[in-house]
């Protein structure tokens, strides 16, 4: 395999071959595709498991498949915060946000898109946001500031929050899409507006029944979290979301094909409510959850075809991952549990979303860059939070983050070594430590949301696992290794405080 050298030039770095030091190559384009609530076992590249994902598998087959890739948190907002800022989420108290929450990323913080902009990239985000917008009470009928632009994105087409929360509208470059000024939007997370139907009070209006929560404002026949009125022309149709996001993502690439670009393509699948386009409804034996995974896989295939057709595939780094582990019943009766069969969404790992066990944060992590990365498998420990420092190293830029580590050589298959240790954020202000092949889960505050049949993993006792020997974390060996427990709990305190 050829060695990749970093050759800083005019504030950035170009890449050259070791045997031809004078041959300079164009900066690679960078695309991060982030799924939502997708499990390690939901991708057939990590083992045949009841569902086929040929387009995601293409990224794996043509690139590096990481076996120890992590999101920084077992929930969405914190992990997305870390991906973009290179900081542990608990430094900002990042937790799952309401749909009307203010922007959680401080405007003065360095971010991945800001750093790439400074290096000459045009930056864009398409899809799920869920990092807050505005400074306090948001007026959805005017330009919403601060938002994605203040974080570093030149272009943005995003959901206001997430697809199970109001307002159920798209926001493009700070403005609600298709908003009629004669029908202003109002949002309230404390009380309903007079005369507005809810899932709890008007179940006859629903096409999907809530299983817990999710019984407030109704849009598109689906009850959500939070109350809303107005903005009828701006409301999205869930069945069309995937196509709309794909169209915006491919258009961004087409418009900037002659520039170096960074695209954060944040899928909304398979997050609830799981409402696939009719083309995919009923196509999976796993029910709607499987259907939307097939839909997401198709979208990725179409996006890759766009790169191919424009001649961009060879020099575009495509990274695919998920914001956290899988969840089944997350608020709607969609038969995710009943139709599960033998499928294991988290693969070999224990539990899933919200959990302190490995299924909560141990996710798919694929890297494809045909010009430089040889296909294969890597055991290196790597985290989404490390993208900032790694791309900064590639470009000869300073790492201005607090927690991101440069794992560039592992990212491109030049080294088997990644991180030595990683602090992971579990739900409810709890943290745990992976150090080599050891995971220590200290006694935890038994708070934070979780749903059956997932296990929260938050116990009043210390848990210690050797995950190479016990990948399913079935045997707590803390009593057998008290010295290691003390050392790892001490290290947790050092990193956190």
C-alpha positions as CSV (number, residue, x, y, z in Angstrom):
1,X,0.0,0.0,0.0
2,X,1.3,3.4,-0.8
3,X,2.1,5.8,2.0
4,X,0.2,9.0,2.3
5,X,2.3,12.0,3.2
6,X,1.0,15.3,4.5
7,X,2.5,18.2,2.5
8,X,1.2,21.5,3.9
9,X,0.9,24.2,1.2
10,X,-0.7,27.6,1.5
11,X,-2.6,26.9,4.6
12,X,-3.7,23.4,3.7
13,X,-2.1,20.1,2.7
14,X,-2.1,18.2,-0.6
15,X,-1.4,14.5,-0.8
16,X,1.4,12.9,-2.7
17,X,2.8,9.4,-3.3
18,X,5.9,8.3,-1.4
19,X,7.6,7.2,-4.7
20,X,6.7,10.4,-6.5
21,X,7.1,13.2,-4.0
22,X,6.4,15.9,-6.5
23,X,3.1,14.6,-7.6
24,X,0.4,16.6,-5.9
25,X,-3.2,15.6,-5.8
26,X,-6.4,17.6,-5.3
27,X,-7.7,17.8,-1.8
28,X,-10.3,15.0,-1.3
29,X,-13.9,15.8,-1.0
30,X,-15.4,14.6,2.3
31,X,-18.9,13.2,2.8
32,X,-20.1,12.0,6.2
33,X,-23.3,9.9,6.0
34,X,-24.8,9.5,9.4
35,X,-27.8,7.1,9.9
36,X,-30.2,7.6,12.8
37,X,-30.6,4.8,15.4
38,X,-29.1,2.2,13.0
39,X,-27.5,-0.8,14.7
40,X,-24.2,-2.5,14.0
41,X,-26.1,-5.7,13.1
42,X,-28.5,-3.8,10.8
43,X,-25.8,-3.7,8.0
44,X,-25.2,-6.9,6.1
45,X,-21.5,-6.0,5.7
46,X,-21.0,-6.8,9.4
47,X,-22.7,-10.3,8.9
48,X,-25.8,-11.7,7.3
49,X,-28.5,-11.0,9.8
50,X,-31.9,-11.1,8.2
51,X,-31.6,-7.9,6.1
52,X,-29.5,-7.0,3.0
53,X,-28.0,-3.5,2.6
54,X,-26.0,-3.8,-0.7
55,X,-25.3,-0.1,-1.1
56,X,-24.0,0.4,2.4
57,X,-22.0,-2.8,1.8
58,X,-20.5,-1.2,-1.3
59,X,-18.8,1.4,0.9
60,X,-17.5,-1.5,3.1
61,X,-16.4,-3.6,0.1
62,X,-14.6,-0.7,-1.5
63,X,-13.1,0.7,1.7
64,X,-12.3,0.1,5.4
65,X,-14.7,-1.7,7.7
66,X,-13.9,-0.7,11.3
67,X,-14.9,-3.3,13.9
68,X,-14.3,-0.9,16.9
69,X,-16.0,2.3,15.7
70,X,-17.9,4.4,18.2
71,X,-20.4,7.2,18.4
72,X,-19.5,9.3,21.5
73,X,-23.0,8.8,23.1
74,X,-25.9,6.3,23.1
75,X,-28.3,9.1,22.1
76,X,-28.6,11.5,19.2
77,X,-28.0,15.1,20.2
78,X,-24.8,14.3,22.3
79,X,-23.2,12.2,19.6
80,X,-24.0,14.7,16.8
81,X,-22.6,17.5,19.1
82,X,-19.3,15.5,19.4
83,X,-19.0,14.7,15.8
84,X,-19.2,18.4,14.8
85,X,-17.2,19.9,17.7
86,X,-14.6,17.2,18.6
87,X,-15.6,17.6,22.3
88,X,-17.1,15.1,24.7
89,X,-20.9,15.9,25.0
90,X,-21.0,16.2,28.8
91,X,-18.6,19.2,28.6
92,X,-21.7,21.1,27.3
93,X,-24.3,19.1,29.2
94,X,-25.6,17.9,25.8
95,X,-28.7,15.8,26.2
96,X,-31.6,14.9,23.8
97,X,-33.2,18.3,22.9
98,X,-36.8,19.4,22.6
99,X,-37.8,20.6,19.2
100,X,-37.8,24.3,20.3
101,X,-34.4,24.2,22.1
102,X,-31.7,26.8,21.4
103,X,-28.6,26.0,19.5
104,X,-26.4,23.8,21.7
105,X,-23.1,24.5,19.9
106,X,-21.7,27.7,21.1
107,X,-20.9,30.1,18.3
108,X,-17.3,30.6,19.5
109,X,-16.4,26.9,19.4
110,X,-14.2,25.5,16.7
111,X,-16.2,23.0,14.6
112,X,-15.4,20.5,11.9
113,X,-17.2,22.5,9.1
114,X,-15.5,25.8,10.3
115,X,-12.1,24.2,10.1
116,X,-12.8,22.8,6.7
117,X,-14.1,26.2,5.5
118,X,-10.9,27.8,6.6
119,X,-9.0,25.1,4.5
120,X,-10.9,26.1,1.4
121,X,-13.9,23.7,1.5
122,X,-17.5,24.6,0.7
123,X,-19.6,23.0,3.4
124,X,-23.2,21.7,3.5
125,X,-25.5,19.8,5.8
126,X,-28.6,18.0,4.6
127,X,-31.1,16.0,6.8
128,X,-31.6,15.6,10.5
129,X,-30.2,18.4,12.8
130,X,-31.4,18.0,16.4
131,X,-28.8,20.4,17.8
132,X,-31.2,23.3,18.5
133,X,-31.8,26.5,16.7
134,X,-31.9,30.1,17.7
135,X,-31.0,31.6,21.1
136,X,-34.2,31.1,23.1
137,X,-37.8,31.4,22.0
138,X,-37.7,30.8,18.2
139,X,-39.9,32.8,15.9
140,X,-40.3,30.2,13.1
141,X,-41.8,32.9,10.8
142,X,-38.5,34.9,10.5
143,X,-34.9,34.0,9.8
144,X,-33.7,31.6,12.5
145,X,-30.4,32.7,13.9
146,X,-28.1,31.2,15.1
147,X,-28.3,28.0,13.2
148,X,-26.2,25.8,10.9
149,X,-24.5,28.7,9.2
150,X,-23.1,29.9,12.6
151,X,-21.8,26.4,13.2
152,X,-19.9,26.6,9.9
153,X,-22.1,25.4,7.1
154,X,-22.4,27.4,3.9
155,X,-25.6,25.6,2.9
156,X,-28.2,23.8,5.1
157,X,-31.4,22.0,4.5
158,X,-32.4,20.4,7.8
159,X,-35.3,19.4,10.0
160,X,-35.9,21.8,12.8
161,X,-35.2,19.0,15.3
162,X,-36.0,15.3,14.7
163,X,-38.9,13.6,12.9
164,X,-40.9,12.7,16.0
165,X,-40.9,16.3,17.3
166,X,-42.6,19.5,16.2
167,X,-42.2,21.7,14.3
168,X,-42.5,19.2,11.4
169,X,-40.9,21.6,8.9
170,X,-37.8,21.9,6.9
171,X,-35.4,24.8,7.4
172,X,-33.3,25.9,4.5
173,X,-30.5,28.4,5.2
174,X,-32.3,29.6,8.2
175,X,-35.8,29.9,6.8
176,X,-38.8,27.5,7.1
177,X,-39.5,26.1,3.6
178,X,-42.8,26.9,1.9
179,X,-44.1,29.0,4.9
180,X,-47.2,31.0,4.2
181,X,-46.9,34.4,6.0
182,X,-50.7,34.4,6.4
183,X,-50.5,31.1,8.4
184,X,-47.7,31.6,11.0
185,X,-46.2,28.7,12.9
186,X,-46.6,28.5,16.7
187,X,-44.8,25.9,18.8
188,X,-45.2,25.0,22.5
189,X,-43.8,22.2,24.5
190,X,-45.9,22.8,27.6
191,X,-49.5,23.2,26.6
192,X,-51.7,22.6,23.5
193,X,-53.4,25.4,21.5
194,X,-57.2,25.6,21.8
195,X,-59.0,23.4,19.3
196,X,-55.9,21.6,18.0
197,X,-56.3,17.8,17.8
198,X,-53.8,15.5,19.6
199,X,-52.9,11.9,19.4
200,X,-54.2,11.3,22.9
201,X,-57.5,13.0,22.3
202,X,-58.1,12.1,18.7
203,X,-56.8,8.6,18.0
204,X,-59.2,8.3,15.1
205,X,-57.1,10.8,13.1
206,X,-53.9,8.6,13.3
207,X,-52.4,6.3,10.8
208,X,-49.8,5.1,13.3
209,X,-50.7,4.7,17.0
210,X,-48.2,5.8,19.7
211,X,-47.0,3.2,22.1
212,X,-45.7,5.6,24.7
213,X,-45.5,9.3,24.6
214,X,-45.7,10.8,21.1
215,X,-49.4,11.6,21.5
216,X,-49.5,15.3,21.2
217,X,-49.7,17.4,18.0
218,X,-50.8,15.6,14.8
219,X,-49.2,16.2,11.4
220,X,-49.5,13.9,8.4
221,X,-51.7,11.6,10.4
222,X,-48.9,11.0,13.0
223,X,-48.9,12.4,16.5
224,X,-45.6,13.9,17.7
225,X,-43.9,15.2,20.8
226,X,-44.9,18.8,21.5
227,X,-47.7,21.1,20.3
228,X,-48.0,23.1,17.2
229,X,-50.4,25.1,15.1
230,X,-50.2,26.9,11.8
231,X,-47.7,26.5,8.9
232,X,-49.9,24.0,7.0
233,X,-48.2,24.7,3.7
234,X,-44.8,24.1,5.2
235,X,-45.5,20.7,6.9
236,X,-43.5,17.8,5.6
237,X,-44.9,14.5,4.4
238,X,-42.9,11.8,6.1
239,X,-43.1,9.4,3.2
240,X,-41.3,12.0,1.0
241,X,-38.5,12.9,3.4
242,X,-35.9,10.4,2.1
243,X,-36.4,11.5,-1.5
244,X,-36.2,15.2,-0.6
245,X,-33.0,14.8,1.4
246,X,-31.4,12.7,-1.4
247,X,-32.3,15.4,-3.9
248,X,-30.8,18.2,-1.8
249,X,-27.6,16.1,-1.1
250,X,-27.0,15.2,-4.7
251,X,-27.8,18.8,-5.9
252,X,-25.2,20.1,-3.4
253,X,-22.6,17.8,-4.9
254,X,-23.5,18.7,-8.5
255,X,-23.4,22.4,-7.7
256,X,-19.9,22.2,-6.1
257,X,-18.3,19.4,-8.1
258,X,-15.5,21.7,-9.3
259,X,-14.7,22.7,-5.7
260,X,-13.5,20.9,-2.6
261,X,-16.6,20.1,-0.7
262,X,-17.7,18.7,2.7
263,X,-21.2,17.3,3.0
264,X,-22.8,16.1,6.2
265,X,-25.6,13.9,5.0
266,X,-27.7,13.1,8.0
267,X,-30.3,10.5,7.3
268,X,-33.5,10.3,9.4
269,X,-33.8,6.5,9.1
270,X,-34.5,4.3,11.0
271,X,-35.6,6.8,13.6
272,X,-39.3,6.8,14.5
273,X,-41.9,7.4,13.1
274,X,-40.9,4.8,10.5
275,X,-42.9,5.9,7.5
276,X,-41.2,4.7,4.3
277,X,-42.2,5.8,0.8
278,X,-44.7,3.5,-0.8
279,X,-41.9,2.1,-3.0
280,X,-40.4,0.5,0.2
281,X,-43.5,-0.2,2.3
282,X,-43.8,-3.9,3.0
283,X,-40.5,-4.8,1.3
284,X,-38.8,-6.1,4.5
285,X,-39.8,-9.0,6.7
286,X,-38.9,-6.8,9.7
287,X,-41.8,-4.5,9.2
288,X,-41.6,-0.7,8.9
289,X,-38.2,-0.6,10.7
290,X,-36.8,-2.9,8.1
291,X,-38.5,-1.0,5.3
292,X,-36.9,2.3,6.2
293,X,-33.5,0.6,6.5
294,X,-33.9,-0.6,2.9
295,X,-35.0,2.9,1.9
296,X,-31.9,4.5,3.5
297,X,-29.7,1.9,1.8
298,X,-31.3,2.8,-1.6
299,X,-30.7,6.5,-1.0
300,X,-27.0,5.8,-0.3
301,X,-26.8,3.8,-3.5
302,X,-28.3,6.7,-5.5
303,X,-25.9,9.1,-3.8
304,X,-22.9,6.9,-4.7
305,X,-24.2,6.8,-8.3
306,X,-24.1,10.5,-8.4
307,X,-20.5,10.6,-7.3
308,X,-19.7,8.0,-10.0
309,X,-21.5,9.9,-12.8
310,X,-19.7,13.1,-12.0
311,X,-16.3,11.4,-11.8
312,X,-15.9,12.2,-8.1
313,X,-15.8,8.8,-6.5
314,X,-12.0,8.2,-6.7
315,X,-11.1,11.3,-4.7
316,X,-14.1,11.6,-2.3
317,X,-13.8,10.3,1.2
318,X,-17.1,8.7,2.2
319,X,-17.6,7.9,5.8
320,X,-20.7,6.0,6.9
321,X,-21.8,5.6,10.5
322,X,-24.7,5.9,12.9
323,X,-25.4,8.4,15.7
324,X,-26.0,5.6,18.3
325,X,-27.1,2.1,18.6
326,X,-30.5,0.6,17.6
327,X,-33.9,0.8,19.3
328,X,-37.1,-1.2,18.6
329,X,-40.2,0.3,20.2
330,X,-39.3,3.9,20.5
331,X,-42.8,5.4,20.7
332,X,-45.0,4.0,18.0
333,X,-46.7,0.7,17.4
334,X,-44.9,-0.4,14.3
335,X,-44.3,-4.1,15.1
336,X,-40.5,-3.6,15.4
337,X,-40.4,-6.2,18.2
338,X,-43.1,-8.5,16.9
339,X,-41.4,-8.9,13.4
340,X,-37.8,-9.0,14.7
341,X,-37.5,-12.8,14.3
342,X,-33.8,-13.9,14.5
343,X,-32.5,-10.5,13.5
344,X,-30.1,-8.9,15.9
345,X,-30.0,-5.1,15.4
346,X,-27.0,-4.6,17.6
347,X,-25.2,-7.6,16.2
348,X,-23.0,-9.3,18.9
349,X,-23.3,-6.4,21.3
350,X,-25.5,-6.0,24.3
351,X,-28.6,-3.7,24.4
352,X,-28.8,-0.6,22.2
353,X,-29.8,3.0,22.1
354,X,-29.9,4.8,25.6
355,X,-27.8,2.0,27.1
356,X,-24.4,2.0,28.8
357,X,-23.7,-1.4,27.3
358,X,-21.7,-1.6,24.1
359,X,-24.8,-1.8,21.8
360,X,-25.5,1.8,22.7
361,X,-22.4,3.3,21.2
362,X,-20.6,0.6,19.2
363,X,-21.7,1.4,15.7
364,X,-20.9,0.7,12.1
365,X,-18.0,2.8,10.9
366,X,-17.0,2.6,7.2
367,X,-14.5,4.6,5.2
368,X,-14.1,4.6,1.5
369,X,-11.6,6.6,-0.5
370,X,-10.7,4.6,-3.7
371,X,-7.7,6.7,-4.6
372,X,-5.9,5.9,-1.4
373,X,-7.6,3.5,0.9
374,X,-7.2,-0.2,0.3
375,X,-10.3,-2.3,1.1
376,X,-10.1,-4.3,4.3
377,X,-11.0,-4.6,7.9
378,X,-9.6,-2.6,10.9
379,X,-9.6,-3.4,14.6
380,X,-8.4,0.1,15.5
381,X,-10.4,1.9,18.2
382,X,-11.9,5.0,16.6
383,X,-14.6,7.5,17.4
384,X,-16.7,10.0,15.3
385,X,-15.4,12.7,17.6
386,X,-11.9,12.2,16.0
387,X,-12.9,13.4,12.6
388,X,-11.9,17.0,13.4
389,X,-8.4,16.2,14.5
390,X,-7.8,13.6,11.8
391,X,-8.9,15.9,8.9
392,X,-7.0,18.8,10.5
393,X,-3.9,16.6,10.3
394,X,-4.6,15.7,6.7
395,X,-4.9,19.4,5.9
396,X,-2.0,20.7,8.0
397,X,-4.4,22.6,10.3
398,X,-4.2,22.9,14.0
399,X,-6.4,20.7,16.2
400,X,-8.3,23.3,18.2
401,X,-10.6,20.9,19.9
402,X,-10.4,19.6,23.5
403,X,-11.0,15.9,23.0
404,X,-10.7,14.9,19.3
405,X,-7.6,12.7,18.6
406,X,-5.7,12.4,15.4
407,X,-6.3,8.9,14.1
408,X,-5.7,9.8,10.5
409,X,-3.3,6.9,9.9
410,X,-5.9,4.4,11.2
411,X,-8.7,6.1,9.3
412,X,-6.9,5.5,5.9
413,X,-5.6,2.1,6.8
414,X,-2.0,3.1,7.3
415,X,-1.9,2.0,11.0
416,X,-3.7,-0.7,13.1
417,X,-3.6,1.7,16.0
418,X,-6.3,4.1,16.9
419,X,-7.2,5.5,20.3
420,X,-5.8,3.9,23.4
421,X,-8.9,4.9,25.4
422,X,-12.3,6.5,25.0
423,X,-14.8,7.9,27.4
424,X,-18.4,7.2,26.3
425,X,-21.5,9.0,27.2
426,X,-24.5,7.0,28.4
427,X,-27.9,8.4,28.9
428,X,-28.6,10.5,32.0
429,X,-25.3,12.2,32.7
430,X,-23.4,8.9,33.0
431,X,-20.0,8.0,31.5
432,X,-18.0,4.8,31.1
433,X,-14.5,4.0,29.8
434,X,-13.2,1.8,27.1
435,X,-9.4,1.2,27.5
436,X,-7.9,-1.2,25.0
437,X,-10.2,-4.3,25.2
438,X,-11.5,-3.4,28.6
439,X,-14.7,-1.6,29.4
440,X,-15.4,-0.2,32.9
441,X,-18.9,0.9,33.7
442,X,-18.8,2.6,37.2
443,X,-21.9,2.8,39.5
444,X,-24.3,5.0,37.7
445,X,-27.2,7.3,38.4
446,X,-30.2,5.3,37.5
447,X,-31.8,8.0,35.4
448,X,-32.2,8.7,31.8
449,X,-34.7,7.2,29.3
450,X,-34.7,3.6,28.0
451,X,-37.2,1.2,26.6
452,X,-37.8,-2.5,26.7
453,X,-36.4,-4.9,25.6
454,X,-33.2,-2.8,25.8
455,X,-31.2,-2.9,29.0
456,X,-30.1,0.5,30.5
457,X,-26.9,-1.0,32.0
458,X,-27.1,1.6,34.7
459,X,-26.5,-0.3,37.9
460,X,-25.4,0.7,41.4
461,X,-22.3,-1.6,41.2
462,X,-19.2,-1.4,39.0
463,X,-19.2,-3.5,35.9
464,X,-16.0,-4.6,34.2
465,X,-15.8,-6.5,30.9
466,X,-13.0,-7.8,28.6
467,X,-14.8,-7.3,25.3
468,X,-12.4,-9.3,23.2
469,X,-13.1,-12.4,25.3
470,X,-16.7,-11.4,26.1
471,X,-18.1,-9.4,23.3
472,X,-21.6,-9.7,24.5
473,X,-20.7,-8.4,28.0
474,X,-22.3,-11.3,29.7
475,X,-19.8,-11.7,32.6
476,X,-19.0,-8.9,35.0
477,X,-15.5,-9.6,36.2
478,X,-15.1,-6.5,38.4
479,X,-14.6,-8.6,41.5
480,X,-11.8,-10.5,39.9
481,X,-9.8,-7.5,38.9
482,X,-10.1,-4.8,41.7
483,X,-6.8,-3.2,40.8
484,X,-7.9,-2.6,37.2
485,X,-11.3,-1.3,38.4
486,X,-9.6,1.3,40.7
487,X,-7.3,2.4,37.9
488,X,-10.0,2.8,35.3
489,X,-12.4,4.6,37.7
490,X,-9.5,6.9,38.6
491,X,-8.9,7.5,34.9
492,X,-12.6,8.3,34.3
493,X,-12.4,11.0,37.0
494,X,-9.1,12.4,35.5
495,X,-10.6,12.8,32.0
496,X,-14.0,14.1,33.1
497,X,-12.8,16.6,35.8
